[in-house]
């Protein structure tokens, strides 16, 4: 026969341990900060919003430093806005694995374009 006095603390301990497990499974990035990752169908990576913000900052930086002309920055920003609109449309019905992969491919391609344009020395004096 089970002792009720022993059972209650055991249940409380089990509940506390199970609540702590998801926090213990959190992945951490550099400097001990949590790595904010979102499932991507085939793995984990930064969220779409994080990648969009990073690309926006890279375009701004390229324009400020003269690595990008106004025309190049405008074209890259228009492409980035297009990806943002597509992402908003996808999110309306819930972001599926295929849609996340599509956004990742588009952002990969745009990141490569930003990298190329910042290094090609077109439309700049020097």
N, C-alpha and C positions, 0 to 999 in steps of 0.2 A: 504494500500500500504506500502511495506517495504522501510525503509530508508536505502539507500545504504551505507551511512556513518556509520550507526550503525551495519550493517551486516558484514562488513569487519573485524572490531575488534572482533566480536563474532566468526567468522570463524577462525581467528588466535588463539584466546583463546582455541577454541575446538580442533584445530590441536595440539597445545602445550600440552594440557591436555592428549590427546590420545597418544602422543609420550612418555609422562612420565609414563603412566600406566604400561608398561612392566617392567620398572626399579623399580617401587614401588612394583611389585609382586615378585621381586627377593627374594629368601629365604636366610637367613643369618645363618651362623654357629656360633660357639663359637668365642668370641673376636670381634664380629661385622664384620667378613670377610664373603664375599659371599660364600655360600655353592655350590660348583660346582657339580651339580647333572645332571644325564642324565635319560630320561624316560626309564623305565625298563619293559614296558608291564603291570606290575601289581603294579607299584609304582615307587618311586625314590630312588636312592642310589648313592654311588660314582661311577664314571665311571670305566670301565674295566681297563683302563690304570692306574688309581689311585690305584686300588686294586692290580694290578700286581706289581707296584712300592713298595707298602707297604709290600707285601709278600717277594719281593726281599730283602728289607731292613731287615725284620725279619730273613730271612735265613742268611744274612751276620752277623747280630748281634749274632745269635745263634752260628755261627762258631767262631766269635771273642771271645765270652765269654766261649766257651767250652761246651755249652749246646748241640751243634750238632757236630758229628764227620764229618770228610771230606766226608766219604761215604754217611752219611745221607744227608748232604748239597748237595752233587752232585746229589743224586737221587731226592731230592726235587726241585733242580734247573732244572733238566731235565724235570720234570713234568710241572714246570712253563713255560719253553720254549715251551713245547708242547701246552699249553693253548695259549701262544702268537701266535704261528703259526696258530692255529685254528682260533683265533680272526682275524688275518690278512686275512685268507681265507674268513671268514664270511663278513668282511668289503668290500671285492671286489665287492660283489653284493648288498651291502647295508645291514646294520645290522637290522634284523627283531626282533620283540618281542620275538619269540621263540628262536632265536639265542642268544639274550642277556640273556634270562633266562637260556639257556644251559651253557653259559660262567659263569654266576653267580653260578650255581650249582657246576660246576667244581672248581671254585675259592673257594667256601665254603668248599668243600671237601679237597682241598689242604691246606687251612688255618687250618682246623682241624688236618691234618697230621703234619703240621709244629708245631702246638701247642703240639700235642702228642709227637713228636720226641724231642722237646726241654725239655720235662718234664720226659722222660722215663729213663734217665741215662744209656742208652745202649752205648757200645763202649767208655766209658769214665772212667778214673781213679778217685778214690775219695773215 
